[in-house]
Amino acid sequence: METSVLKKISESSFQNLYGNDEREFNRQKDRYRKLGADFKNYFGRIPVKYFSSPGRTEISGNHTDHNHGKVIAASINLDSIACAAKCDSAVEIYSDGYEKPFIVNLAKLNPIDSEAGTTNALIRGIASRFIEKGFNVGGFKACITSDVLKGSGLSSSASVEVLIGTIFNHLYNNGTISVVEIAKIGQYAENVYFKKPCGLMDQLACAVGGIVTIDFYNPQQPVIQKIDFYFLSKGYKLVVVETEASHADLTDDYAAIPNEMKQVAKYFKKEFCSEISLEELLSEIKSLRKIINDRAILRAIHFLEENIRVEKQIAALNNNNFEEFLLLVSESGNSSYKYLQNIYSPYNVEKQGVAIALALSDMFIKKNGRGACRVHGGGFAGTIQLFLPEDLIAEYKSFISKTFREESVKVLTIRQYGAVCLINNQ
């Protein structure tokens, strides 16, 4: 990005998205400069718009969204950014880390099986859904870069989905489509075109921004409320540790969780676990075990208790009761380990990076008497999440880095803004 363009993005805009730290502020400026330079290199001088879509962290509600439960999530200071300009009928995107551009002809928007799992599938799916919904689409050229690490559990794919949807929204719909609708479109593309089962939490958290509670009981009209709480006000920061394990070949593990929960709901002639109660399940557990496997029942128990736990955590944050919140974080982690069972893959029990990270973090927290930890996101591989006092973070990084790389430890800031169009450089 040229200096003249940087001046058009106010310092307050950068601070709102990335905080006040001078080093981080300058790092972000360098990212945008490079993005603009890349665009000029690939496409020449074309009037462009600049976009940012954050990653997200799941604060509470592990694997509840897909069974129409409740979650707490938040956007973070890691994001995907793009500069884009209108062109003819195709979408052409150059993305950092890829030698060739992603090119999608918008005249051909049916799902292509061979594209499953690719960025092309996401672009095609998002464009198709825009048209189905009666929105406008058109070609664009773009350069994209992201510091939301793939496989980190911070929703790199959802961040990019929301970013692409936001580009279509502002280039061809004057930014009139709601962020909730953009999130739904991203989920559709991931489910139907990318061929990955997922709930709506990731996309909503990226699109809406800040700390939000989401009730998915009616997923077509999820109830979204913001929570006005700052972890720094309690002297705590949010930390994630990437356990250096691949998410490859875990699709079956992820798909089994919602499917097994739905098996339990079906026993009660319901479709989702949100439609039954823990009391109903316990009253029928003996009969359930005769026709449904025990793991499915345990996962349903996790869902039903986790849903209640989310409500308690919302109340704790709204009532400024941070100690209660931390206790519930630990409870959630224990439930995910024992009942949900998404800490390691049953098909690869030799690899248990998440379990190792949790064991070490538990030791550290017990030794210091402060903090809480849990699995983060989908599980099986990926990240764990911690809430730690600021004064312990350096010591924790030194401790955990004896097992995992130091750069695997990310200290996050909650970002108050979701997906945005930053500037129109005309």
C-alpha positions as CSV (number, residue, x, y, z in Angstrom):
1,M,0.0,0.0,0.0
2,E,1.4,3.4,-0.9
3,T,2.0,6.0,1.8
4,S,-0.9,8.2,0.4
5,V,-3.3,5.3,0.9
6,L,-2.0,4.7,4.5
7,K,-2.8,8.3,5.3
8,K,-6.4,7.7,4.3
9,I,-6.7,4.9,6.9
10,S,-6.8,6.9,10.1
11,E,-4.6,5.9,13.1
12,S,-7.8,5.4,15.1
13,S,-9.0,2.8,12.5
14,F,-5.8,0.8,12.9
15,Q,-5.9,1.1,16.7
16,N,-9.5,-0.1,16.8
17,L,-8.6,-3.2,14.9
18,Y,-5.1,-3.9,16.2
19,G,-4.6,-2.1,19.5
20,N,-2.2,0.6,20.7
21,D,1.1,-1.3,20.8
22,E,3.6,0.7,18.6
23,R,5.4,-2.4,17.3
24,E,2.1,-4.1,16.3
25,F,0.8,-0.9,14.8
26,N,3.9,-0.7,12.6
27,R,3.7,-4.4,11.7
28,Q,0.1,-3.9,10.5
29,K,1.1,-0.9,8.4
30,D,3.8,-3.0,6.7
31,R,1.2,-5.7,6.0
32,Y,-1.0,-3.3,4.2
33,R,1.9,-1.7,2.3
34,K,2.9,-5.1,1.1
35,L,-0.6,-6.0,0.2
36,G,-1.0,-2.9,-1.9
37,A,2.4,-3.5,-3.6
38,D,1.4,-7.0,-4.4
39,F,-1.9,-5.8,-6.0
40,K,0.0,-3.3,-8.1
41,N,2.4,-6.0,-9.2
42,Y,-0.3,-8.4,-10.3
43,F,-3.0,-6.1,-11.6
44,G,-1.6,-2.6,-12.0
45,R,-3.2,0.6,-10.8
46,I,-6.9,0.0,-10.3
47,P,-9.1,1.8,-7.8
48,V,-9.3,-0.6,-4.8
49,K,-11.1,-1.1,-1.5
50,Y,-9.4,-2.6,1.6
51,F,-11.0,-5.2,3.8
52,S,-10.3,-6.9,7.1
53,S,-12.0,-10.0,8.6
54,P,-10.8,-11.3,12.0
55,G,-10.2,-14.8,13.3
56,R,-12.2,-15.9,16.3
57,T,-11.8,-17.6,19.6
58,E,-14.4,-19.8,21.2
59,I,-14.8,-18.8,24.8
60,S,-17.5,-21.2,25.8
61,G,-19.8,-23.7,24.2
62,N,-17.6,-26.5,22.8
63,H,-19.4,-28.3,20.0
64,T,-22.8,-26.9,20.8
65,D,-23.6,-24.7,17.8
66,H,-24.3,-27.6,15.4
67,N,-27.0,-29.0,17.7
68,H,-28.6,-25.5,18.0
69,G,-27.1,-24.7,21.3
70,K,-25.5,-21.7,22.9
71,V,-22.0,-20.3,22.7
72,I,-19.8,-17.4,23.7
73,A,-17.2,-16.4,21.1
74,A,-15.1,-13.4,20.2
75,S,-13.2,-11.9,17.3
76,I,-9.5,-11.5,17.8
77,N,-6.7,-9.2,16.7
78,L,-5.4,-11.8,14.1
79,D,-7.1,-11.2,10.7
80,S,-7.3,-11.8,7.0
81,I,-6.9,-8.7,4.9
82,A,-7.5,-8.0,1.2
83,C,-7.4,-5.3,-1.3
84,A,-9.9,-5.8,-4.2
85,A,-11.3,-4.1,-7.2
86,K,-14.2,-4.9,-9.6
87,C,-13.4,-6.6,-12.9
88,D,-15.3,-8.7,-15.4
89,S,-17.1,-12.0,-14.8
90,A,-14.3,-14.0,-13.0
91,V,-12.9,-13.8,-9.5
92,E,-9.1,-13.8,-9.4
93,I,-7.4,-13.9,-6.1
94,Y,-3.7,-14.0,-5.3
95,S,-3.1,-15.3,-1.7
96,D,0.2,-15.4,0.2
97,G,1.7,-18.8,0.3
98,Y,0.2,-19.9,-3.1
99,E,2.1,-19.7,-6.3
100,K,-0.9,-19.6,-8.6
101,P,-4.1,-17.4,-8.3
102,F,-7.5,-18.8,-7.4
103,I,-9.7,-18.2,-10.4
104,V,-13.4,-18.8,-10.5
105,N,-15.7,-18.2,-13.5
106,L,-18.9,-16.8,-12.1
107,A,-20.9,-18.2,-15.1
108,K,-20.3,-21.7,-13.6
109,L,-21.5,-21.9,-10.0
110,N,-22.6,-25.5,-9.5
111,P,-20.6,-27.5,-6.9
112,I,-17.6,-29.3,-8.4
113,D,-16.7,-32.4,-6.5
114,S,-13.0,-32.2,-7.4
115,E,-12.8,-28.7,-5.8
116,A,-13.9,-29.8,-2.4
117,G,-11.5,-28.6,0.3
118,T,-10.2,-25.7,-1.8
119,T,-10.5,-22.0,-1.8
120,N,-12.1,-22.1,-5.3
121,A,-14.9,-24.1,-3.7
122,L,-15.5,-21.4,-1.1
123,I,-15.5,-18.6,-3.7
124,R,-17.9,-20.5,-6.0
125,G,-20.2,-21.5,-3.1
126,I,-20.3,-17.9,-1.7
127,A,-21.1,-16.4,-5.2
128,S,-23.8,-19.1,-5.8
129,R,-25.5,-18.4,-2.5
130,F,-25.4,-14.6,-3.1
131,I,-27.4,-15.2,-6.3
132,E,-29.8,-17.6,-4.6
133,K,-30.5,-15.0,-2.0
134,G,-31.2,-12.3,-4.7
135,F,-28.0,-10.4,-4.0
136,N,-25.6,-9.0,-6.7
137,V,-22.3,-10.6,-7.6
138,G,-19.6,-9.7,-10.1
139,G,-16.0,-10.4,-10.8
140,F,-13.1,-8.9,-8.8
141,K,-9.4,-9.0,-8.6
142,A,-7.9,-9.3,-5.1
143,C,-4.8,-9.9,-3.1
144,I,-5.2,-11.6,0.3
145,T,-2.9,-12.3,3.2
146,S,-3.8,-13.7,6.6
147,D,-2.1,-14.1,10.0
148,V,-4.9,-16.4,11.3
149,L,-2.8,-19.5,11.2
150,K,-4.3,-22.5,9.4
151,G,-5.1,-25.4,11.8
152,S,-4.8,-23.1,14.8
153,G,-8.4,-23.4,15.9
154,L,-8.9,-19.7,15.3
155,S,-11.0,-20.2,12.2
156,S,-8.8,-19.2,9.4
157,S,-11.3,-20.7,6.9
158,A,-14.2,-18.8,8.4
159,S,-12.2,-15.6,8.4
160,V,-11.5,-16.0,4.7
161,E,-15.1,-16.9,3.9
162,V,-16.4,-13.8,5.6
163,L,-13.7,-11.7,3.9
164,I,-14.8,-12.9,0.5
165,G,-18.5,-12.3,1.3
166,T,-17.7,-8.8,2.6
167,I,-15.9,-8.1,-0.7
168,F,-18.9,-9.1,-2.7
169,N,-21.1,-7.1,-0.3
170,H,-19.2,-3.8,-0.7
171,L,-18.2,-4.0,-4.3
172,Y,-21.7,-5.0,-5.6
173,N,-24.2,-4.5,-2.9
174,N,-23.1,-1.2,-1.3
175,G,-22.5,-2.9,2.0
176,T,-26.2,-3.4,2.6
177,I,-26.2,-7.1,3.4
178,S,-26.1,-7.8,7.2
179,V,-23.1,-9.4,8.8
180,V,-25.3,-12.2,10.0
181,E,-26.3,-13.0,6.4
182,I,-22.7,-12.9,5.3
183,A,-21.9,-15.4,8.0
184,K,-24.7,-17.8,6.9
185,I,-23.5,-17.6,3.3
186,G,-19.9,-18.5,4.4
187,Q,-21.2,-21.5,6.4
188,Y,-23.3,-22.6,3.4
189,A,-20.2,-22.5,1.1
190,E,-18.1,-24.5,3.6
191,N,-20.9,-27.2,4.1
192,V,-22.1,-27.6,0.5
193,Y,-19.1,-26.7,-1.7
194,F,-16.0,-27.1,0.6
195,K,-17.7,-30.3,1.9
196,K,-16.8,-29.7,5.6
197,P,-19.5,-30.0,8.2
198,C,-19.5,-27.0,10.5
199,G,-21.9,-24.9,12.6
200,L,-22.4,-21.2,12.3
201,M,-20.4,-20.0,15.3
202,D,-17.1,-19.4,13.5
203,Q,-18.5,-17.3,10.7
204,L,-20.7,-15.3,13.0
205,A,-17.9,-14.5,15.5
206,C,-15.7,-13.3,12.6
207,A,-18.5,-11.3,11.0
208,V,-20.0,-9.6,14.1
209,G,-17.0,-8.8,16.2
210,G,-16.4,-8.3,20.0
211,I,-17.5,-10.8,22.6
212,V,-20.8,-12.2,21.6
213,T,-23.3,-14.8,22.9
214,I,-25.2,-16.7,20.3
215,D,-28.2,-18.9,20.8
216,F,-28.7,-21.1,17.8
217,Y,-32.0,-22.6,18.8
218,N,-33.5,-21.1,15.7
219,P,-30.4,-21.1,13.4
220,Q,-32.2,-19.1,10.7
221,Q,-32.6,-16.3,13.3
222,P,-29.8,-16.8,15.9
223,V,-30.1,-14.6,18.9
224,I,-26.9,-12.6,19.2
225,Q,-26.0,-10.3,22.1
226,K,-22.7,-8.5,22.9
227,I,-21.0,-8.8,26.2
228,D,-19.3,-5.7,27.5
229,F,-16.4,-7.3,29.4
230,Y,-12.6,-6.8,29.2
231,F,-10.4,-9.5,30.4
232,L,-7.6,-7.0,30.9
233,S,-9.7,-5.2,33.5
234,K,-9.1,-8.3,35.7
235,G,-5.4,-8.4,34.8
236,Y,-5.9,-11.5,32.6
237,K,-5.1,-12.2,29.0
238,L,-6.3,-14.9,26.6
239,V,-3.7,-17.3,25.4
240,V,-3.8,-20.1,22.8
241,V,-1.2,-22.8,22.3
242,E,-1.0,-24.5,18.9
243,T,0.0,-28.1,19.6
244,E,1.7,-28.7,16.3
245,A,-0.6,-31.5,15.0
246,S,-2.3,-31.7,11.7
247,H,-6.0,-31.4,11.2
248,A,-5.7,-33.7,8.1
249,D,-7.9,-36.7,8.1
250,L,-10.0,-35.5,11.0
251,T,-13.2,-34.9,9.0
252,D,-14.8,-38.1,10.2
253,D,-13.9,-37.3,13.8
254,Y,-15.6,-33.9,13.5
255,A,-18.6,-35.2,11.7
256,A,-19.2,-38.0,14.3
257,I,-19.9,-35.5,17.1
258,P,-23.0,-33.8,15.7
259,N,-24.2,-37.0,14.1
260,E,-24.0,-38.9,17.4
261,M,-25.7,-36.1,19.3
262,K,-28.5,-36.1,16.8
263,Q,-28.9,-39.9,17.3
264,V,-29.8,-39.2,20.9
265,A,-32.2,-36.5,20.0
266,K,-33.8,-38.8,17.4
267,Y,-34.6,-41.3,20.2
268,F,-36.8,-38.6,21.7
269,K,-38.3,-37.9,18.2
270,K,-36.4,-34.6,18.0
271,E,-33.8,-33.5,15.5
272,F,-31.3,-31.7,17.8
273,C,-30.1,-32.0,21.3
274,S,-31.3,-28.4,22.1
275,E,-34.8,-29.8,21.9
276,I,-34.4,-32.2,24.8
277,S,-33.4,-31.8,28.5
278,L,-30.8,-33.5,30.7
279,E,-33.7,-34.8,32.8
280,E,-35.3,-36.5,29.8
281,L,-32.0,-38.1,28.8
282,L,-31.3,-39.4,32.3
283,S,-34.8,-40.8,32.7
284,E,-34.3,-42.9,29.5
285,I,-30.6,-43.7,29.7
286,K,-31.0,-47.4,30.4
287,S,-33.2,-47.8,27.3
288,L,-30.9,-45.5,25.3
289,R,-27.9,-47.7,25.9
290,K,-29.6,-50.6,24.3
291,I,-29.8,-48.9,20.9
292,I,-27.3,-46.0,20.9
293,N,-23.6,-46.3,21.7
294,D,-22.3,-45.0,25.0
295,R,-20.1,-42.3,23.4
296,A,-23.1,-40.7,21.7
297,I,-24.9,-40.6,25.1
298,L,-21.8,-39.0,26.8
299,R,-21.6,-36.5,24.0
300,A,-25.2,-35.6,24.5
301,I,-24.6,-35.2,28.2
302,H,-21.8,-32.8,27.4
303,F,-24.0,-30.8,25.1
304,L,-26.8,-30.5,27.6
305,E,-24.5,-29.5,30.5
306,E,-22.4,-27.2,28.3
307,N,-25.5,-25.4,27.2
308,I,-26.4,-24.6,30.8
309,R,-22.7,-23.8,31.5
310,V,-22.8,-21.1,28.8
311,E,-25.7,-19.4,30.5
312,K,-23.9,-19.4,33.8
313,Q,-20.8,-17.9,32.1
314,I,-22.8,-15.2,30.5
315,A,-24.3,-14.3,33.9
316,A,-20.8,-14.4,35.5
317,L,-19.3,-12.0,33.0
318,N,-22.4,-9.7,33.1
319,N,-22.2,-9.7,36.9
320,N,-18.4,-9.1,36.9
321,N,-17.8,-12.4,38.7
322,F,-14.6,-13.4,37.0
323,E,-13.7,-16.2,39.5
324,E,-16.9,-18.0,38.8
325,F,-16.3,-17.6,35.0
326,L,-12.8,-19.2,35.4
327,L,-14.2,-22.1,37.4
328,L,-16.7,-22.7,34.6
329,V,-13.9,-22.6,32.0
330,S,-12.3,-25.5,33.9
331,E,-15.5,-27.4,34.1
332,S,-16.0,-27.0,30.3
333,G,-12.5,-28.4,29.7
334,N,-13.1,-31.4,31.9
335,S,-16.4,-32.1,30.2
336,S,-14.8,-31.9,26.7
337,Y,-12.1,-34.3,27.8
338,K,-14.4,-36.9,29.6
339,Y,-17.7,-36.7,27.8
340,L,-17.3,-35.0,24.5
341,Q,-14.0,-36.8,23.9
342,N,-12.5,-34.5,21.4
343,I,-9.0,-34.3,22.8
344,Y,-7.4,-36.9,20.5
345,S,-8.5,-39.0,17.6
346,P,-9.5,-42.6,18.4
347,Y,-8.0,-43.5,15.1
348,N,-4.6,-42.1,16.1
349,V,-4.1,-42.6,19.8
350,E,-0.3,-42.3,19.6
351,K,-0.6,-38.6,18.8
352,Q,-2.0,-36.6,21.8
353,G,-0.6,-33.2,21.5
354,V,-3.7,-31.5,22.9
355,A,-3.7,-33.8,25.9
356,I,0.0,-33.1,26.6
357,A,-0.6,-29.3,26.3
358,L,-3.5,-29.6,28.7
359,A,-1.6,-31.7,31.2
360,L,1.3,-29.3,31.3
361,S,-1.0,-26.2,31.5
362,D,-2.9,-27.8,34.4
363,M,0.4,-28.3,36.3
364,F,1.4,-24.7,35.7
365,I,-2.0,-23.4,36.8
366,K,-2.1,-25.6,39.9
367,K,1.4,-24.5,40.9
368,N,0.5,-20.8,40.6
369,G,-3.0,-21.0,41.9
370,R,-4.5,-18.8,39.1
371,G,-5.9,-19.3,35.6
372,A,-7.9,-21.9,33.7
373,C,-7.5,-23.9,30.5
374,R,-9.5,-26.0,28.1
375,V,-9.5,-27.5,24.6
376,H,-10.1,-24.8,22.0
377,G,-12.4,-25.2,19.0
378,G,-13.0,-28.5,17.2
379,G,-10.4,-30.5,19.1
380,F,-8.6,-33.7,18.2
381,A,-5.7,-31.6,17.1
382,G,-5.0,-27.9,17.1
383,T,-5.1,-25.6,20.1
384,I,-5.8,-25.2,23.8
385,Q,-7.0,-22.0,25.4
386,L,-5.9,-20.4,28.6
387,F,-6.9,-17.5,30.7
388,L,-3.8,-16.3,32.5
389,P,-2.8,-13.3,34.6
390,E,-0.5,-11.0,32.7
391,D,2.3,-11.4,35.3
392,L,2.4,-15.2,34.6
393,I,2.4,-15.1,30.8
394,A,6.2,-14.8,30.3
395,E,6.8,-17.6,32.8
396,Y,4.2,-19.8,31.1
397,K,5.7,-19.2,27.7
398,S,9.1,-20.3,28.9
399,F,7.5,-23.4,30.6
400,I,5.4,-24.6,27.7
401,S,8.1,-23.8,25.1
402,K,10.2,-26.6,26.5
403,T,7.6,-28.9,24.8
404,F,6.1,-26.8,22.0
405,R,7.7,-24.1,19.8
406,E,7.7,-20.6,21.4
407,E,5.9,-19.2,18.4
408,S,3.1,-21.7,19.0
409,V,2.0,-19.5,21.9
410,K,-0.3,-16.7,20.9
411,V,-1.4,-14.0,23.3
412,L,-4.6,-12.6,21.9
413,T,-6.5,-9.4,22.1
414,I,-10.3,-9.3,21.7
415,R,-11.1,-7.1,18.7
416,Q,-14.3,-5.1,19.0
417,Y,-15.0,-5.0,15.2
418,G,-16.0,-7.8,12.9
419,A,-15.5,-7.8,9.1
420,V,-15.1,-4.3,7.7
421,C,-14.3,-2.4,4.6
422,L,-11.5,0.0,5.7
423,I,-11.0,2.4,2.8
424,N,-12.2,3.2,-0.7
425,N,-9.2,4.4,-2.6
426,Q,-10.7,6.2,-5.5
